[in-house]
Amino acid sequence: MALKVSTGDLKHVVDTIEMLVIKQVDEYKYQLNALKIRLVRAHQIPLFDWAVEYVLLEALDLVLDYYKKLKEGKISQECDGVFERTMRLPCAYTCKKRQTQGKPLLLASFHKRWRYSNQTVPNEDIDIPYELTRNPAIIPRKRRKGSRQAISSTRRDPSH
């Protein structure tokens, strides 16, 4: 709906402009949501399993772009270490190695300046399944024979 030369009153013109602005805002919201969905899907790959929650999207984009250049043959097949030293991010060769092993990139390979928080994450440099560090198994305690206390009791048994 475009603005036309109005022969009506000022209220009609204001209402028409308001509808145009609302329509434009709705279009921007739709485009923004579509972009967010696309960005999230781009980083939901096994290579970023351990890093996606902690590392800035810009850093993940840089790593992914560099890795794509390696796969397309746009950069040398020999690692010179410049990307890792200058950007403090895992290089394409590290990505290729981890991808071949079927393992995600370690969080420790992303410098703290690329993270949402500067705090160190426990076990960030250990190469164990991510779920084990985030959700450890809870082992129930066994009650002693002859003990009448509930497991959750904080009182000590007087015989000990």
Buried (B, 14 or more C-beta within 10 A) or exposed (E): EEEEEEEEEEEEEEEBEEEEEEEEEEEEEEEEEEEEEEEEEEBEEEBBBBBBEBBBEEBBEBBBEBBEEBEEEEBEEEBEEEBBEEBBBBBBBBBBBBBEEEBBBBBBBBEBEBBEEEEEBEBBEEEEEBEEBEEEEEEEEEEEEEEEEEEEEEEEEEEE
